[in-house]
Amino acid sequence: MQNMSKSQQETTTKDVFGTYQENINNVFATINKEVPKFHQSVTDLQQQCMQTCENTTKATLSLQIEVANKAGINMNIPDAALATIRDTNTEITKAYSLYSQMVQTSIDTAKQNIKTFNDSVNSFADLNRNIVQSWMNTFTQNTIRN
């Protein structure tokens, strides 16, 4: 305790619950400080990956067009195949959009459930406090009678 300042020594406690509370406060302060950094890093990585995929696809397509043109390859496709390709792409886009909506709904539901639990924590604590008090009263009365 010699290396601690006077204010640190005053806030340091030897009580198990006080120590536990200090540790909880420190852990959540650190988590709350680091989560935005982590979130930004993951978002940046995802954006970089998507940009790399897009650039790779466009560069590959550009090369293929150049080779086909230089080789004199006919790149026209029948109307039926063209319609199938476009319809398939439309359906894939719709499926992805639906998937995204389902994921977002699931996340929103999870957030609401966590919020509900968070709002109920104090009620649960009060209920448990009342149960403990009831037990304590019962045991205290039995001890006094004996």
N, CA, C and O of each residue as an XYZ file, in Angstrom:
584
protein
N       0.823     -1.192      0.000
C       0.000      0.000      0.000
C       0.869      1.259      0.000
O       0.351      2.369     -0.120
N       2.193      1.089      0.135
C       3.058      2.251      0.153
C       3.095      2.953     -1.196
O       3.260      4.172     -1.237
N       2.947      2.225     -2.308
C       3.005      2.819     -3.636
C       1.709      3.520     -4.027
O       1.686      4.230     -5.032
N       0.650      3.347     -3.280
C      -0.635      3.956     -3.593
C      -0.704      5.370     -3.048
O      -0.140      5.677     -1.998
N      -1.407      6.225     -3.781
C      -1.636      7.570     -3.262
C      -2.626      7.483     -2.116
O      -3.259      6.451     -1.890
N      -2.743      8.588     -1.403
C      -3.647      8.604     -0.254
C      -5.092      8.369     -0.694
O      -5.833      7.663     -0.011
N      -5.510      8.962     -1.844
C      -6.893      8.777     -2.310
C      -7.131      7.333     -2.726
O      -8.229      6.812     -2.533
N      -6.095      6.661     -3.309
C      -6.248      5.252     -3.660
C      -6.376      4.403     -2.405
O      -7.164      3.457     -2.372
N      -5.606      4.734     -1.370
C      -5.680      3.973     -0.129
C      -7.041      4.153      0.525
O      -7.570      3.224      1.135
N      -7.610      5.349      0.399
C      -8.916      5.606      1.016
C     -10.023      4.834      0.310
O     -10.982      4.401      0.949
N      -9.894      4.656     -1.034
C     -10.949      3.952     -1.749
C     -10.745      2.448     -1.735
O     -11.668      1.699     -2.054
N      -9.546      1.988     -1.368
C      -9.279      0.561     -1.304
C      -9.915      0.022     -0.031
O      -9.818      0.618      1.042
N     -10.561     -1.110     -0.183
C     -11.234     -1.702      0.965
C     -10.781     -3.137      1.146
O     -10.353     -3.791      0.195
N     -10.876     -3.611      2.354
C     -10.550     -5.005      2.625
C     -11.828     -5.840      2.727
O     -11.775     -7.065      2.832
N     -12.959     -5.168      2.695
C     -14.252     -5.846      2.733
C     -14.443     -6.622      1.437
O     -14.191     -6.087      0.357
N     -14.884     -7.870      1.526
C     -15.026     -8.725      0.346
C     -15.990     -8.123     -0.671
O     -15.728     -8.176     -1.873
N     -17.089     -7.557     -0.215
C     -18.060     -6.998     -1.157
C     -17.573     -5.685     -1.753
O     -17.828     -5.403     -2.924
N     -16.883     -4.891     -0.965
C     -16.310     -3.652     -1.487
C     -15.247     -3.943     -2.546
O     -15.180     -3.280     -3.582
N     -14.420     -4.949     -2.260
C     -13.394     -5.356     -3.216
C     -14.044     -5.886     -4.490
O     -13.619     -5.560     -5.599
N     -15.064     -6.696     -4.319
C     -15.802     -7.241     -5.464
C     -16.401     -6.108     -6.289
O     -16.319     -6.119     -7.518
N     -17.003     -5.131     -5.615
C     -17.609     -3.997     -6.316
C     -16.550     -3.198     -7.080
O     -16.785     -2.800     -8.220
N     -15.387     -2.960     -6.464
C     -14.301     -2.247     -7.153
C     -13.887     -2.994     -8.414
O     -13.694     -2.391     -9.470
N     -13.751     -4.316     -8.295
C     -13.339     -5.122     -9.447
C     -14.397     -5.099    -10.546
O     -14.061     -4.994    -11.726
N     -15.653     -5.196    -10.176
C     -16.737     -5.128    -11.163
C     -16.694     -3.773    -11.875
O     -16.786     -3.710    -13.101
N     -16.556     -2.712    -11.119
C     -16.497     -1.372    -11.711
C     -15.333     -1.256    -12.692
O     -15.490     -0.710    -13.784
N     -14.167     -1.770    -12.304
C     -12.988     -1.705    -13.171
C     -13.189     -2.513    -14.453
O     -12.861     -2.047    -15.544
N     -13.724     -3.713    -14.318
C     -13.933     -4.562    -15.497
C     -14.897     -3.904    -16.473
O     -14.609     -3.826    -17.668
N     -16.039     -3.430    -15.981
C     -17.029     -2.844    -16.888
C     -16.581     -1.491    -17.432
O     -16.960     -1.126    -18.545
N     -15.797     -0.753    -16.687
C     -15.247      0.507    -17.222
C     -14.314      0.201    -18.388
O     -14.341      0.886    -19.411
N     -13.496     -0.821    -18.230
C     -12.589     -1.216    -19.311
C     -13.372     -1.728    -20.514
O     -13.084     -1.346    -21.649
N     -14.350     -2.582    -20.279
C     -15.159     -3.114    -21.379
C     -15.861     -1.983    -22.110
O     -15.845     -1.935    -23.340
N     -16.476     -1.077    -21.368
C     -17.202      0.032    -21.997
C     -16.277      0.938    -22.805
O     -16.705      1.549    -23.784
N     -15.023      1.026    -22.400
C     -14.049      1.838    -23.129
C     -13.573      1.114    -24.385
O     -13.342      1.755    -25.410
N     -13.421     -0.205    -24.326
C     -12.837     -0.979    -25.420
C     -13.848     -1.428    -26.475
O     -13.475     -1.583    -27.638
N     -15.094     -1.637    -26.114
C     -16.088     -2.141    -27.073
C     -16.219     -1.249    -28.308
O     -16.240     -1.776    -29.420
N     -16.308      0.066    -28.170
C     -16.399      0.884    -29.394
C     -15.178      0.724    -30.310
O     -15.316      0.742    -31.534
N     -14.001      0.569    -29.730
C     -12.801      0.357    -30.535
C     -12.887     -0.976    -31.289
O     -12.572     -1.058    -32.476
N     -13.320     -2.009    -30.574
C     -13.473     -3.330    -31.183
C     -14.506     -3.277    -32.303
O     -14.274     -3.787    -33.399
N     -15.639     -2.661    -32.020
C     -16.701     -2.538    -33.021
C     -16.190     -1.825    -34.267
O     -16.462     -2.266    -35.384
N     -15.458     -0.738    -34.093
C     -14.929      0.011    -35.233
C     -13.929     -0.827    -36.017
O     -13.924     -0.790    -37.247
N     -13.086     -1.578    -35.324
C     -12.110     -2.432    -36.001
C     -12.790     -3.504    -36.840
O     -12.390     -3.755    -37.976
N     -13.814     -4.134    -36.284
C     -14.541     -5.169    -37.014
C     -15.260     -4.562    -38.221
O     -15.257     -5.144    -39.305
N     -15.875     -3.394    -38.030
C     -16.557     -2.718    -39.129
C     -15.572     -2.345    -40.229
O     -15.862     -2.532    -41.410
N     -14.410     -1.820    -39.850
C     -13.387     -1.466    -40.834
C     -12.899     -2.699    -41.590
O     -12.723     -2.650    -42.808
N     -12.681     -3.802    -40.880
C     -12.244     -5.039    -41.518
C     -13.300     -5.542    -42.500
O     -12.973     -5.934    -43.620
N     -14.551     -5.531    -42.085
C     -15.633     -5.975    -42.967
C     -15.700     -5.112    -44.226
O     -15.845     -5.631    -45.332
N     -15.594     -3.807    -44.055
C     -15.632     -2.893    -45.200
C     -14.450     -3.153    -46.135
O     -14.610     -3.147    -47.356
N     -13.277     -3.379    -45.568
C     -12.092     -3.659    -46.390
C     -12.266     -4.961    -47.157
O     -11.897     -5.040    -48.328
N     -12.823     -5.982    -46.513
C     -13.054     -7.263    -47.189
C     -14.049     -7.095    -48.339
O     -13.837     -7.620    -49.432
N     -15.124     -6.369    -48.087
C     -16.125     -6.144    -49.143
C     -15.518     -5.354    -50.298
O     -15.783     -5.664    -51.460
N     -14.721     -4.354    -50.004
C     -14.076     -3.554    -51.055
C     -13.110     -4.416    -51.862
O     -13.031     -4.286    -53.084
N     -12.375     -5.298    -51.180
C     -11.441     -6.195    -51.864
C     -12.185     -7.162    -52.776
O     -11.754     -7.407    -53.903
N     -13.301     -7.714    -52.297
C     -14.105     -8.618    -53.137
C     -14.626     -7.885    -54.371
O     -14.555     -8.403    -55.485
N     -15.146     -6.683    -54.165
C     -15.670     -5.906    -55.287
C     -14.570     -5.583    -56.292
O     -14.760     -5.762    -57.495
N     -13.421     -5.108    -55.813
C     -12.305     -4.776    -56.704
C     -11.801     -6.004    -57.459
O     -11.509     -5.926    -58.653
N     -11.700     -7.132    -56.768
C     -11.234     -8.371    -57.399
C     -12.202     -8.808    -58.499
O     -11.777     -9.186    -59.591
N     -13.491     -8.756    -58.211
C     -14.505     -9.159    -59.187
C     -14.474     -8.249    -60.412
O     -14.514     -8.727    -61.546
N     -14.402     -6.949    -60.184
C     -14.369     -6.002    -61.306
C     -13.098     -6.165    -62.138
O     -13.157     -6.113    -63.366
N     -11.957     -6.359    -61.492
C     -10.703     -6.533    -62.221
C     -10.721     -7.820    -63.042
O     -10.262     -7.842    -64.184
N     -11.252     -8.884    -62.455
C     -11.347    -10.161    -63.164
C     -12.255    -10.033    -64.373
O     -11.922    -10.506    -65.460
N     -13.400     -9.396    -64.186
C     -14.335     -9.198    -65.295
C     -13.702     -8.358    -66.402
O     -13.842     -8.673    -67.584
N     -13.020     -7.310    -66.022
C     -12.360     -6.444    -66.994
C     -11.338     -7.236    -67.817
O     -11.267     -7.078    -69.036
N     -10.557     -8.075    -67.161
C      -9.569     -8.901    -67.853
C     -10.248     -9.888    -68.800
O      -9.807    -10.074    -69.934
N     -11.310    -10.512    -68.334
C     -12.032    -11.471    -69.167
C     -12.613    -10.795    -70.412
O     -12.559    -11.359    -71.504
N     -13.164     -9.600    -70.254
C     -13.707     -8.851    -71.402
C     -12.595     -8.533    -72.397
O     -12.762     -8.691    -73.606
N     -11.470     -8.087    -71.873
C     -10.337     -7.740    -72.733
C      -9.850     -8.955    -73.514
O      -9.622     -8.863    -74.720
N      -9.689    -10.083    -72.847
C      -9.228    -11.306    -73.506
C     -10.238    -11.756    -74.552
O      -9.861    -12.110    -75.669
N     -11.524    -11.745    -74.196
C     -12.559    -12.176    -75.137
C     -12.582    -11.276    -76.374
O     -12.697    -11.767    -77.498
N     -12.476     -9.974    -76.173
C     -12.468     -9.037    -77.304
C     -11.254     -9.269    -78.195
O     -11.392     -9.318    -79.417
N     -10.076     -9.411    -77.611
C      -8.856     -9.624    -78.391
C      -8.872    -10.959    -79.115
O      -8.300    -11.094    -80.197
N      -9.535    -11.958    -78.509
C      -9.598    -13.283    -79.129
C     -10.737    -13.371    -80.143
O     -10.848    -14.357    -80.871
N     -11.580    -12.345    -80.191
C     -12.691    -12.354    -81.133
C     -13.819    -13.301    -80.741
O     -14.548    -13.796    -81.600
N     -13.957    -13.547    -79.460
C     -15.003    -14.457    -78.976
C     -16.338    -13.715    -78.971
O     -16.425    -12.584    -78.494
N     -17.367    -14.352    -79.500
C     -18.716    -13.798    -79.493
C     -19.259    -13.900    -78.067
O     -19.383    -14.997    -77.521
N     -19.575    -12.777    -77.482
C     -20.026    -12.774    -76.084
C     -21.540    -12.665    -75.945
O     -22.043    -12.541    -74.829
N     -22.268    -12.709    -77.045
C     -23.733    -12.653    -76.981
C     -24.274    -13.979    -76.459
O     -23.765    -15.048    -76.797
N     -25.304    -13.895    -75.640
C     -25.942    -15.101    -75.120
C     -27.402    -15.082    -75.526
O     -27.975    -14.014    -75.744
N     -28.009    -16.253    -75.628
C     -29.420    -16.307    -76.030
C     -30.312    -15.583    -75.024
O     -29.992    -15.513    -73.837
N     -31.429    -15.048    -75.507
C     -32.364    -14.306    -74.670
C     -32.867    -15.135    -73.479
O     -33.011    -14.617    -72.372
N     -33.131    -16.425    -73.720
C     -33.631    -17.283    -72.643
C     -32.592    -17.406    -71.532
O     -32.939    -17.355    -70.352
N     -31.325    -17.566    -71.900
C     -30.263    -17.662    -70.893
C     -30.108    -16.337    -70.163
O     -29.928    -16.303    -68.946
N     -30.180    -15.245    -70.918
C     -30.079    -13.921    -70.315
C     -31.202    -13.694    -69.296
O     -30.961    -13.180    -68.203
N     -32.418    -14.075    -69.658
C     -33.559    -13.927    -68.744
C     -33.362    -14.778    -67.493
O     -33.658    -14.334    -66.384
N     -32.862    -15.999    -67.673
C     -32.627    -16.891    -66.529
C     -31.571    -16.309    -65.598
O     -31.731    -16.330    -64.378
N     -30.499    -15.795    -66.173
C     -29.427    -15.200    -65.367
C     -29.960    -14.007    -64.573
O     -29.686    -13.883    -63.380
N     -30.713    -13.135    -65.226
C     -31.252    -11.949    -64.548
C     -32.275    -12.331    -63.485
O     -32.291    -11.753    -62.398
N     -33.130    -13.307    -63.799
C     -34.126    -13.758    -62.814
C     -33.446    -14.377    -61.594
O     -33.855    -14.143    -60.456
N     -32.410    -15.167    -61.844
C     -31.673    -15.790    -60.741
C     -31.029    -14.732    -59.863
O     -31.072    -14.818    -58.636
N     -30.433    -13.732    -60.500
C     -29.811    -12.649    -59.733
C     -30.852    -11.903    -58.911
O     -30.601    -11.562    -57.755
N     -32.013    -11.650    -59.495
C     -33.090    -10.968    -58.767
C     -33.512    -11.786    -57.547
O     -33.698    -11.233    -56.464
N     -33.661    -13.086    -57.718
C     -34.081    -13.955    -56.609
C     -32.996    -14.035    -55.530
O     -33.310    -14.060    -54.340
N     -31.743    -14.076    -55.932
C     -30.645    -14.092    -54.948
C     -30.658    -12.798    -54.145
O     -30.485    -12.820    -52.926
N     -30.863    -11.675    -54.820
C     -30.919    -10.379    -54.135
C     -32.090    -10.328    -53.163
O     -31.945     -9.835    -52.044
N     -33.251    -10.834    -53.581
C     -34.423    -10.872    -52.698
C     -34.151    -11.759    -51.479
O     -34.500    -11.403    -50.354
N     -33.524    -12.919    -51.713
C     -33.228    -13.848    -50.612
C     -32.263    -13.203    -49.621
O     -32.434    -13.337    -48.409
N     -31.260    -12.512    -50.127
C     -30.314    -11.844    -49.237
C     -31.002    -10.752    -48.433
O     -30.741    -10.592    -47.240
N     -31.871    -10.010    -49.079
C     -32.614     -8.961    -48.380
C     -33.497     -9.561    -47.289
O     -33.558     -9.037    -46.177
N     -34.178    -10.655    -47.605
C     -35.017    -11.336    -46.616
C     -34.172    -11.864    -45.463
O     -34.548    -11.737    -44.298
N     -33.031    -12.455    -45.796
C     -32.102    -12.944    -44.766
C     -31.672    -11.799    -43.849
O     -31.659    -11.945    -42.626
N     -31.323    -10.670    -44.441
C     -30.898     -9.512    -43.642
C     -32.021     -9.046    -42.720
O     -31.772     -8.708    -41.563
N     -33.239     -9.025    -43.219
C     -34.383     -8.620    -42.394
C     -34.586     -9.605    -41.243
O     -34.865     -9.190    -40.119
N     -34.449    -10.909    -41.515
C     -34.622    -11.912    -40.464
C     -33.545    -11.766    -39.396
O     -33.835    -11.852    -38.203
N     -32.316    -11.547    -39.818
C     -31.221    -11.365    -38.860
C     -31.476    -10.118    -38.016
O     -31.311    -10.144    -36.796
N     -31.879     -9.028    -38.667
C     -32.140     -7.788    -37.937
C     -33.289     -7.970    -36.946
O     -33.229     -7.466    -35.824
N     -34.329     -8.687    -37.358
C     -35.449     -8.961    -36.446
C     -34.980     -9.791    -35.254
O     -35.379     -9.532    -34.119
N     -34.137    -10.780    -35.510
C     -33.603    -11.612    -34.421
C     -32.758    -10.783    -33.462
O     -32.848    -10.947    -32.245
N     -31.944     -9.901    -34.006
C     -31.112     -9.036    -33.161
C     -31.990     -8.097    -32.344
O     -31.757     -7.904    -31.151
N     -33.001     -7.513    -32.985
C     -33.915     -6.618    -32.265
C     -34.642     -7.357    -31.144
O     -34.823     -6.819    -30.052
N     -35.058     -8.595    -31.424
C     -35.740     -9.404    -30.403
C     -34.794     -9.705    -29.241
O     -35.179     -9.595    -28.077
N     -33.574    -10.081    -29.558
C     -32.586    -10.358    -28.505
C     -32.327     -9.107    -27.671
O     -32.247     -9.182    -26.445
N     -32.197     -7.956    -28.333
C     -31.975     -6.705    -27.600
C     -33.157     -6.416    -26.667
O     -32.961     -6.002    -25.525
N     -34.375     -6.633    -27.153
C     -35.560     -6.380    -26.327
C     -35.603     -7.335    -25.134
O     -35.949     -6.936    -24.022
N     -35.247     -8.601    -25.375
C     -35.225     -9.577    -24.278
C     -34.185     -9.205    -23.228
O     -34.441     -9.315    -22.029
N     -33.019     -8.767    -23.675
C     -31.973     -8.353    -22.742
C     -32.414     -7.111    -21.980
O     -32.178     -7.006    -20.777
N     -33.054     -6.169    -22.671
C     -33.553     -4.962    -22.008
C     -34.600     -5.328    -20.961
O     -34.590     -4.789    -19.854
N     -35.502     -6.241    -21.310
C     -36.525     -6.678    -20.360
C     -35.888     -7.320    -19.136
O     -36.281     -7.039    -18.004
N     -34.900     -8.186    -19.369
C     -34.196     -8.806    -18.249
C     -33.499     -7.742    -17.413
O     -33.566     -7.769    -16.184
N     -32.835     -6.811    -18.076
C     -32.127     -5.734    -17.376
C     -33.105     -4.919    -16.525
O     -32.799     -4.564    -15.386
N     -34.279     -4.625    -17.083
C     -35.283     -3.871    -16.330
C     -35.815     -4.664    -15.139
O     -36.280     -4.086    -14.157
N     -35.744     -5.993    -15.233
C     -36.299     -6.854    -14.173
C     -35.281     -7.211    -13.093
O     -35.657     -7.733    -12.044
N     -34.010     -6.940    -13.331
C     -32.968     -7.342    -12.381
C     -33.246     -6.798    -10.983
O     -33.135     -7.535    -10.003
N     -33.600     -5.535    -10.877
C     -33.864     -4.959     -9.551
C     -35.073     -5.609     -8.891
O     -35.091     -5.798     -7.675
N     -36.088     -5.953     -9.691
C     -37.251     -6.643     -9.129
C     -36.853     -8.006     -8.590
O     -37.288     -8.402     -7.509
N     -36.013     -8.734     -9.351
C     -35.533    -10.038     -8.879
C     -34.723     -9.872     -7.598
O     -34.864    -10.658     -6.661
N     -33.884     -8.858     -7.562
C     -33.071     -8.613     -6.366
C     -33.974     -8.292     -5.172
O     -33.742     -8.791     -4.071
N     -35.000     -7.465     -5.381
C     -35.936     -7.139     -4.304
C     -36.669     -8.389     -3.816
O     -36.835     -8.586     -2.612
N     -37.104     -9.227     -4.748
C     -37.780    -10.465     -4.383
C     -36.849    -11.344     -3.554
O     -37.251    -11.865     -2.513
N     -35.622    -11.509     -4.005
C     -34.653    -12.322     -3.259
C     -34.355    -11.704     -1.901
O     -34.211    -12.419     -0.910
N     -34.261    -10.375     -1.852
C     -34.031     -9.674     -0.581
C     -35.172     -9.979      0.397
O     -34.934    -10.241      1.576
N     -36.407     -9.944     -0.104
C     -37.573    -10.238      0.744
C     -37.559    -11.695      1.221
O     -37.910    -11.982      2.365
N     -37.155    -12.602      0.340
C     -37.081    -14.015      0.733
C     -36.021    -14.202      1.814
O     -36.258    -14.884      2.812
N     -34.857    -13.599      1.615
C     -33.781    -13.713      2.608
C     -34.237    -13.103      3.933
O     -33.991    -13.670      4.998
N     -34.896    -11.956      3.867
C     -35.377    -11.310      5.097
C     -36.391    -12.196      5.807
O     -36.378    -12.293      7.034
N     -37.262    -12.837      5.051
C     -38.243    -13.746      5.639
C     -37.539    -14.912      6.331
O     -37.908    -15.297      7.441
N     -36.519    -15.474      5.667
C     -35.759    -16.564      6.279
C     -35.051    -16.092      7.531
O     -35.047    -16.772      8.558
N     -34.451    -14.912      7.429
C     -33.721    -14.381      8.579
C     -34.673    -14.172      9.758
O     -34.329    -14.485     10.897
N     -35.860    -13.647      9.490
C     -36.853    -13.453     10.555
C     -37.250    -14.788     11.166
O     -37.365    -14.909     12.385
N     -37.457    -15.783     10.321
C     -37.847    -17.105     10.812
C     -36.736    -17.701     11.669
O     -36.997    -18.192     12.767
N     -35.507    -17.663     11.180
C     -34.399    -18.244     11.925
C     -34.117    -17.459     13.203
O     -33.789    -18.044     14.235
N     -34.244    -16.130     13.134
C     -34.010    -15.300     14.323
C     -35.062    -15.609     15.379
O     -34.738    -15.732     16.560
N     -36.310    -15.735     14.967
C     -37.380    -16.025     15.927
C     -37.191    -17.411     16.537
O     -37.411    -17.596     17.734
N     -36.782    -18.390     15.719
C     -36.547    -19.741     16.243
C     -35.370    -19.752     17.200
O     -35.389    -20.486     18.189
N     -34.350    -18.956     16.930
C     -33.191    -18.887     17.810
C     -33.558    -18.244     19.138
O     -33.099    -18.678     20.194
N     -34.392    -17.204     19.082
C     -34.816    -16.509     20.309
C     -35.679    -17.433     21.165
O     -35.550    -17.421     22.389
N     -36.551    -18.229     20.560
C     -37.447    -19.133     21.294
C     -36.669    -20.257     21.983
O     -37.057    -20.733     23.050
N     -35.594    -20.662     21.370
C     -34.820    -21.784     21.942
C     -33.970    -21.289     23.027
O     -33.239    -22.065     23.642
